[in-house]
Each structure stands twice: as C-alpha cells, then as structure tokens.
Amino acid sequence: MSNKPRFNFFLSNTKNQVQKDSKLWGCPIPLSLKAPGESVDSGFSYGEYFTAARSFLSVNDCKIIISAISKITNQRLNPSDIKRVSIFQEKHGEFYHPARIETIVGEKEFSFVLNLAVSKTGRSCMIREYDLLQRLSNKFEYSYTPKVYGNGEIYLDDDLKVSLFLGQWFEGYHEFHISSEPANSSKKPLVWDPDCGGFFLSKNQTGKLYRQASMILTLYYDIETFNQIFPWHHAAGDFVIRIREDEIDLKLVTVRQYAPLFDHNDTIEEKEGSLQVIIEAMLVFFLNLSIRMRLDRLDGVGDITWSDDCAVKETVKGFYQALDSKPQVPLIPEPQADFFFDYLSALPESQLYDLCLSIADAYNTASAEVPVIRDQLKSHVALLYHSINS
C-alpha cells in the first residue's frame, strides 16, 4: 500500500473540484484580473498549474511540507504522516498565481500559501521576494510578513519552467478594497470574506485599518539606512485583514523591494550633518506614506480611488506609534518620536505641500494614480498639517 498522500485540486473551495477529465483542466488560467469579467490568458493551463504544484510539493516524499510542519509544531514527521494535500487556486496576480495548500496530518489541518510564477518577470520577482522575506524575518522580530519554507523550480513536459515558493498562510485574513456602499453610495473598505459575501468596515474599524498599516510599514523602515518596504499598493491587495469583534489585525503578504527610495553611496556615519539627513529621509518616508495610504482601486480592479479623510489622522498616529516603539537611534535626541514631531510641526503647510508635490512628481507620469493625487493633494496636505499640529 502506497504511503504517498492523495492530492486533490480545487478552484476556491471544496465545491469546485478540478479533475483531469474536467473541461477546465486544459483551459488557460488568467494572467491577471483587469476588471469584472475581463482577464488576460497566460497560456498556462489549469492542468499545468495543478501539476506543477503537486510536483513541487511531492519532491523527496513531500520534504518541503514535512519540514514546514515540523518547524510549526516542533515535532518530527514522516512522509506517511501526511494523509491528504488539497490545492486551492486562490487568485490571479500580475506576476504570481497563489494557491492555498491544506494538508491533513493525523487529526490536524495545516494551511500554507504556494506562489507560482510562469513569466520571466514573475520568476525574477519571486526570487527577489523570497530572499527579502527571509531577510526581514531574520532582521526583525515582527510577525507581519509571511514566513517562508522553501522554493524551487519545476519543468513541465513542454519545457515550461515554473518557479514556486511555499510560505505561511494567514488563516482568517481577507483582502479588502474601497467599494461603494449601496445604501448611500459612500466609499468604504469592503472586506472580501467569502463566507459572508463581504462586509463594509465601520468608521472605527476603518481608522484602525489605516493606523495599523501605517504602523507596520514604519516598523520595517530602517531609520539609519533608509531601507523600506516599497513599492506597496492597497490596490494589489498587499495587506490582508482579520476582524474579531471590533478589533482588526493586518498582515502584509508581499514584499517587492526593501531599499532606500533614493540612492546614497556613503554610509550615514560618513555624511556631514547626518542627523539632518536622517530626519529629512524620514520626512520623505512619512509624506510618501501619507499619500500612498489613501490610494486604492475601486473594488480592487476599477478606477483609482481616494480613501476617507480619516486615513490621514490614523496614518499619523500609526507612524508615531511605530517610531516611538523602535530602538532609539543614537544620533537622534531622545525620545526620537517626539523630536521628529517637533521638527515636523515647525514646518509650514506650504512647505509640506511643496514636498508632497515633489514626491508626486517623482511617480511614473503614466500612472493612473498621478492625476488623482494632484487633484486631492491640497486638501490632503491641509488635513495632514492639522493632524500633525492637533
């Protein structure tokens, strides 16, 4: 009798099983979702997708799954302990096609994310992201980004190369995007919870969302090297949310780059007036954070949209909270959060506007975000100035 686990394939849930004789097996999966009802085919079929995932997970008697579960449970496992592996095709991104992996070991179920990339650009991004997630996990004690458990490549029969990596699945967390509430046409974050068909966040929950997103990005900001997680996008579903009663918890599921926004050839200690450089770099990070926190796409795929004004005040709070909790930088007078906000509050509104405009001018001029930012920037800076000084 074989000790190999049974593999099952599904779209999003157990009601949508995909088998080799299914009509869908030979159909191409979408490269990405552009708008409701629209997609671009990848030329990579569902059958190839599930075959690549199964082949990767099966290598050396499911060694990668066994290793991941052993790390989680701190227990030694054997291949025969894995009874079943279910692969759920979750979504289609521009570069990745994530799957949820459910494994049954004894009476327990363990879930992981398996990211697959087919395009040359996607495979290149995957190598970089896997290394970055490992690097951030080693550098910081925070648990806001997924742990990673292994990566590799699979060649299919027609020499199609697929890159994959296995990572932590955030159970109970869901994507969210700004949407129009039918009752009054107001725009609010809508949580994409498939179990209840989605729900809008309250004003209080919305504020907590932006505060926590701001806090997370600031916690990962390196004050002395200027390294930061960027680019990031609400529109791409980079953050996911879990709601328990009125409390929210956010995770950041992807890290595309971790580097300064601008180049600097010398170490910060070699720069004359390095305190000024640190503070000015932090100012650029903060202002850019305040702008990008307000951007999304309507329903995740529609036009660029601008978030509620409450995002400004909560972004400021989240930034201060993270800065206050970070290790004190020797070059900055203590406490560093108060020192920076004293500096910030001394800046006139007109200077904040000019700086924000310079940041917007540095964005890709072809981006659909730029016209929206320009239209909203004056009122955004007015709110930002008030939040800083209130």
C-alpha positions as CSV (number, residue, x, y, z in Angstrom):
1,M,0.0,0.0,0.0
2,S,1.4,3.4,-1.0
3,N,2.3,5.9,1.7
4,K,2.0,8.8,-0.8
5,P,-0.6,11.4,0.2
6,R,-3.7,11.9,-2.0
7,F,-3.7,15.2,-3.9
8,N,-7.0,17.0,-4.7
9,F,-7.4,20.1,-6.8
10,F,-9.9,22.9,-6.4
11,L,-10.6,26.4,-7.5
12,S,-11.6,28.4,-4.4
13,N,-13.4,25.9,-2.2
14,T,-14.3,22.2,-1.9
15,K,-17.4,22.7,-4.0
16,N,-15.3,23.5,-7.1
17,Q,-13.1,20.4,-7.6
18,V,-11.0,20.2,-10.7
19,Q,-10.0,16.8,-12.1
20,K,-8.1,15.7,-15.2
21,D,-11.2,15.0,-17.1
22,S,-12.7,18.4,-16.2
23,K,-13.2,20.8,-19.1
24,L,-11.3,23.4,-17.1
25,W,-8.2,21.2,-16.9
26,G,-7.0,22.3,-20.4
27,C,-8.2,25.9,-20.2
28,P,-5.6,28.7,-19.7
29,I,-5.6,30.5,-16.4
30,P,-6.0,34.3,-16.5
31,L,-2.7,36.2,-16.3
32,S,-4.5,38.8,-14.1
33,L,-7.9,40.2,-13.4
34,K,-8.3,43.6,-15.0
35,A,-11.9,44.4,-14.4
36,P,-15.1,42.4,-13.7
37,G,-15.5,39.9,-16.5
38,E,-12.1,40.7,-18.0
39,S,-8.9,38.7,-18.0
40,V,-5.8,38.1,-20.0
41,D,-4.9,34.5,-20.7
42,S,-1.4,33.3,-19.7
43,G,-1.2,30.3,-22.0
44,F,-0.6,28.3,-18.8
45,S,-3.4,25.8,-18.2
46,Y,-5.1,24.9,-15.0
47,G,-3.9,21.3,-15.5
48,E,-0.3,22.6,-15.8
49,Y,-0.8,24.8,-12.8
50,F,-2.0,21.9,-10.6
51,T,0.6,19.5,-12.0
52,A,3.4,21.9,-11.2
53,A,2.1,22.5,-7.7
54,R,1.8,18.8,-7.0
55,S,5.2,18.0,-8.5
56,F,6.9,20.7,-6.3
57,L,5.2,19.6,-3.1
58,S,5.9,15.9,-3.8
59,V,9.7,16.2,-4.2
60,N,11.6,13.9,-1.8
61,D,8.4,12.4,-0.3
62,C,6.9,15.8,0.4
63,K,10.0,17.0,2.2
64,I,9.1,20.7,2.0
65,I,5.7,20.1,3.6
66,I,7.2,17.9,6.3
67,S,9.9,20.5,7.1
68,A,7.4,23.3,7.3
69,I,5.0,21.4,9.6
70,S,7.9,20.3,11.7
71,K,9.0,23.9,12.2
72,I,5.5,24.9,13.2
73,T,4.9,22.0,15.6
74,N,8.5,21.4,16.7
75,Q,7.8,17.7,16.1
76,R,9.5,15.2,13.8
77,L,7.2,13.9,11.0
78,N,7.4,11.0,8.5
79,P,6.1,11.1,4.9
80,S,3.4,8.6,5.9
81,D,2.0,11.1,8.4
82,I,0.6,13.2,5.6
83,K,-2.7,11.8,4.6
84,R,-4.0,14.4,2.1
85,V,-2.9,17.5,0.3
86,S,-5.6,19.8,-1.2
87,I,-4.5,22.6,-3.6
88,F,-6.9,25.6,-4.0
89,Q,-6.3,28.0,-6.8
90,E,-7.0,31.3,-4.9
91,K,-6.4,34.3,-7.2
92,H,-4.6,35.6,-10.3
93,G,-2.0,38.3,-9.9
94,E,0.2,40.2,-12.4
95,F,3.2,38.1,-11.5
96,Y,2.0,35.3,-9.2
97,H,-0.8,32.7,-9.1
98,P,-1.2,31.9,-5.4
99,A,-2.6,28.6,-4.2
100,R,-3.8,27.7,-0.7
101,I,-2.4,24.4,0.4
102,E,-4.3,22.4,3.0
103,T,-2.5,19.3,4.5
104,I,-4.0,16.7,6.8
105,V,-1.6,15.3,9.4
106,G,-3.3,13.0,11.8
107,E,-6.4,14.8,13.0
108,K,-4.9,18.3,12.4
109,E,-5.0,20.5,9.3
110,F,-2.2,22.9,8.3
111,S,-2.5,25.6,5.7
112,F,0.2,27.2,3.6
113,V,0.4,29.6,0.6
114,L,2.1,28.3,-2.6
115,N,3.1,31.1,-5.0
116,L,3.6,30.1,-8.6
117,A,5.2,32.2,-11.3
118,V,5.4,31.4,-15.0
119,S,6.6,34.6,-16.8
120,K,10.2,35.6,-16.8
121,T,9.4,38.8,-14.9
122,G,7.3,36.8,-12.4
123,R,10.1,34.3,-11.8
124,S,12.6,37.1,-11.3
125,C,10.3,38.9,-8.8
126,M,9.8,35.6,-6.9
127,I,13.5,35.0,-6.4
128,R,13.9,38.5,-5.0
129,E,10.8,38.4,-2.8
130,Y,11.7,35.0,-1.3
131,D,15.1,36.4,-0.3
132,L,13.6,39.6,1.1
133,L,11.0,37.7,3.2
134,Q,13.8,35.6,4.7
135,R,15.9,38.8,5.3
136,L,13.1,40.6,7.0
137,S,12.3,37.6,9.1
138,N,15.9,37.4,10.3
139,K,16.3,41.2,10.8
140,F,13.0,41.9,12.7
141,E,11.1,40.0,15.4
142,Y,7.7,41.3,14.0
143,S,5.3,38.7,12.5
144,Y,3.5,41.0,10.0
145,T,5.0,39.3,6.9
146,P,4.8,35.6,6.0
147,K,7.4,33.1,6.9
148,V,8.8,31.1,4.0
149,Y,9.6,27.4,4.0
150,G,11.3,26.7,0.7
151,N,11.5,27.5,-3.0
152,G,12.4,25.9,-6.3
153,E,11.6,25.3,-10.0
154,I,9.6,22.7,-11.9
155,Y,10.0,21.9,-15.6
156,L,6.8,20.5,-17.2
157,D,6.7,18.2,-20.2
158,D,6.8,21.0,-22.8
159,D,9.9,22.6,-21.1
160,L,7.7,25.2,-19.4
161,K,9.5,26.4,-16.3
162,V,7.5,27.3,-13.2
163,S,9.0,29.0,-10.1
164,L,7.4,28.3,-6.7
165,F,7.8,29.0,-3.1
166,L,5.9,27.8,0.0
167,G,5.0,30.3,2.7
168,Q,2.9,31.0,5.7
169,W,-0.9,31.2,5.1
170,F,-2.6,33.8,7.2
171,E,-5.8,31.9,8.2
172,G,-8.9,34.0,8.6
173,Y,-7.4,37.0,6.8
174,H,-9.0,38.5,3.8
175,E,-8.3,41.0,1.0
176,F,-10.1,44.4,1.2
177,H,-10.7,47.3,-1.1
178,I,-12.7,50.5,-1.2
179,S,-16.1,50.0,-2.6
180,S,-19.4,52.0,-2.9
181,E,-21.9,51.1,-0.3
182,P,-25.3,50.6,-2.0
183,A,-27.3,52.2,0.8
184,N,-25.8,55.7,0.4
185,S,-23.0,55.4,-2.3
186,S,-20.4,56.3,0.2
187,K,-17.0,54.7,-0.3
188,K,-15.7,52.4,2.4
189,P,-13.3,49.5,2.7
190,L,-15.1,46.2,1.8
191,V,-13.6,43.0,3.3
192,W,-13.7,40.2,0.8
193,D,-14.9,37.4,3.2
194,P,-16.3,34.6,1.0
195,D,-18.1,33.1,4.0
196,C,-20.4,36.0,4.4
197,G,-20.3,37.6,0.9
198,G,-18.2,40.5,2.1
199,F,-18.9,43.3,4.5
200,F,-18.1,47.0,5.0
201,L,-15.9,48.2,7.8
202,S,-17.3,50.7,10.3
203,K,-15.7,54.1,10.7
204,N,-13.9,52.9,13.8
205,Q,-12.6,49.8,12.1
206,T,-11.5,51.8,9.0
207,G,-9.5,54.1,11.2
208,K,-7.8,51.2,12.9
209,L,-7.0,49.7,9.5
210,Y,-5.1,52.7,8.3
211,R,-3.4,53.2,11.6
212,Q,-2.1,49.6,11.7
213,A,-1.0,49.7,8.0
214,S,1.0,52.8,8.7
215,M,2.5,51.3,11.9
216,I,3.6,48.1,10.1
217,L,5.3,49.9,7.3
218,T,7.1,52.3,9.7
219,L,8.2,49.4,11.9
220,Y,10.0,47.9,8.9
221,Y,11.6,51.3,8.0
222,D,15.3,51.4,8.8
223,I,16.0,54.9,10.1
224,E,19.7,54.8,9.6
225,T,19.9,53.1,6.1
226,F,16.6,54.4,4.8
227,N,15.6,50.9,3.7
228,Q,11.9,50.5,3.4
229,I,9.2,48.2,2.0
230,F,8.3,49.9,-1.3
231,P,6.5,49.8,-3.6
232,W,3.4,48.6,-1.9
233,H,-0.2,49.0,-3.0
234,H,-3.7,48.7,-1.4
235,A,-4.9,48.2,-5.0
236,A,-2.8,45.0,-5.3
237,G,-4.2,43.5,-2.1
238,D,-0.8,43.7,-0.3
239,F,-2.5,43.9,3.1
240,V,-5.0,41.4,4.4
241,I,-7.3,41.9,7.4
242,R,-8.9,39.8,10.1
243,I,-11.8,41.0,12.2
244,R,-12.6,39.7,15.6
245,E,-15.5,41.6,17.2
246,D,-14.4,45.3,16.7
247,E,-10.6,44.5,16.7
248,I,-8.7,44.2,13.5
249,D,-5.4,42.7,12.7
250,L,-3.4,43.3,9.5
251,K,-0.7,41.4,7.7
252,L,1.5,42.4,4.8
253,V,1.6,39.4,2.3
254,T,4.1,40.6,-0.2
255,V,7.4,42.5,-0.2
256,R,8.6,43.6,-3.6
257,Q,11.7,45.6,-2.6
258,Y,13.5,46.6,0.6
259,A,15.8,49.5,-0.2
260,P,16.0,53.3,0.1
261,L,13.7,55.5,-2.0
262,F,16.9,57.3,-3.3
263,D,20.5,56.2,-3.7
264,H,23.2,57.1,-1.3
265,N,26.8,56.0,-1.8
266,D,28.2,56.7,1.6
267,T,27.2,55.2,5.0
268,I,25.2,57.6,7.1
269,E,28.1,58.0,9.6
270,E,30.3,59.4,6.9
271,K,27.9,62.1,6.0
272,E,28.4,65.6,7.5
273,G,25.3,66.6,9.3
274,S,24.0,63.1,9.3
275,L,21.2,63.9,11.8
276,Q,19.7,66.2,9.2
277,V,20.0,63.6,6.5
278,I,18.2,61.0,8.8
279,I,15.4,63.5,9.6
280,E,14.9,64.6,6.0
281,A,14.8,61.0,4.8
282,M,12.3,60.2,7.5
283,L,10.2,63.1,6.4
284,V,10.1,61.9,2.8
285,F,9.1,58.4,4.0
286,F,6.4,59.8,6.2
287,L,4.9,62.1,3.5
288,N,5.0,59.4,0.8
289,L,3.4,57.0,3.3
290,S,0.6,59.5,3.9
291,I,-0.1,59.8,0.1
292,R,0.0,56.1,-0.7
293,M,-2.2,55.1,2.2
294,R,-5.0,56.9,0.5
295,L,-4.8,55.2,-2.9
296,D,-6.8,52.1,-3.9
297,R,-8.7,50.8,-6.9
298,L,-12.5,50.7,-6.6
299,D,-13.4,47.1,-5.9
300,G,-9.7,46.2,-6.4
301,V,-9.9,46.3,-10.2
302,G,-11.7,49.6,-11.1
303,D,-10.6,53.2,-11.3
304,I,-8.1,54.7,-8.8
305,T,-9.9,55.9,-5.8
306,W,-9.0,58.1,-2.8
307,S,-9.7,57.0,0.8
308,D,-11.7,58.7,3.5
309,D,-10.2,61.7,5.3
310,C,-9.9,59.6,8.5
311,A,-6.9,57.8,6.9
312,V,-4.8,61.0,7.3
313,K,-5.1,61.3,11.1
314,E,-4.8,57.5,11.6
315,T,-1.7,57.3,9.4
316,V,-0.1,60.0,11.5
317,K,-1.0,58.0,14.7
318,G,0.3,54.8,13.3
319,F,3.6,56.4,12.2
320,Y,4.1,58.0,15.6
321,Q,3.3,54.7,17.4
322,A,5.8,52.7,15.4
323,L,8.5,55.4,15.7
324,D,8.1,55.6,19.4
325,S,8.4,51.8,19.8
326,K,11.5,51.5,17.6
327,P,15.0,51.2,19.2
328,Q,16.4,54.7,19.9
329,V,18.9,55.8,17.2
330,P,21.9,57.3,18.9
331,L,22.1,60.3,16.6
332,I,18.6,61.4,17.3
333,P,17.8,63.2,20.6
334,E,15.6,61.2,22.9
335,P,12.7,60.4,22.6
336,Q,13.1,60.2,18.8
337,A,9.4,60.2,18.0
338,D,8.8,63.5,19.9
339,F,12.0,65.0,18.4
340,F,10.8,64.2,14.9
341,F,7.3,65.5,15.5
342,D,8.7,68.7,17.0
343,Y,10.6,69.1,13.7
344,L,7.5,68.2,11.7
345,S,5.2,70.7,13.5
346,A,7.6,73.5,12.8
347,L,7.2,73.1,9.0
348,P,4.7,75.4,7.4
349,E,1.8,74.0,5.5
350,S,3.1,75.4,2.2
351,Q,6.4,73.6,2.7
352,L,4.6,70.3,3.3
353,Y,2.6,70.9,0.1
354,D,5.8,71.6,-1.9
355,L,7.4,68.4,-0.6
356,C,4.4,66.3,-1.3
357,L,4.2,67.7,-4.8
358,S,7.8,66.8,-5.4
359,I,7.1,63.3,-4.3
360,A,4.1,63.0,-6.6
361,D,6.2,64.4,-9.5
362,A,8.7,61.5,-8.9
363,Y,6.0,58.9,-9.6
364,N,5.6,57.4,-13.0
365,T,3.8,60.1,-15.1
366,A,1.9,57.4,-16.9
367,S,0.4,56.0,-13.7
368,A,-3.3,56.5,-13.3
369,E,-2.6,57.4,-9.6
370,V,-0.9,60.7,-10.5
371,P,-3.9,62.7,-11.7
372,V,-5.9,61.6,-8.6
373,I,-3.1,62.6,-6.3
374,R,-2.7,66.0,-7.9
375,D,-6.5,66.6,-7.6
376,Q,-6.5,65.7,-3.9
377,L,-3.1,66.9,-2.8
378,K,-4.1,70.4,-1.5
379,S,-6.9,69.1,0.8
380,H,-4.7,66.1,1.8
381,V,-1.9,68.4,3.0
382,A,-4.3,70.6,4.8
383,L,-5.6,67.6,6.7
384,L,-2.1,66.3,7.3
385,Y,-0.9,69.7,8.7
386,H,-3.9,69.8,11.0
387,S,-3.3,66.2,12.2
388,I,0.4,66.9,12.9
389,N,-0.4,70.0,14.9
390,S,-3.5,68.9,16.7
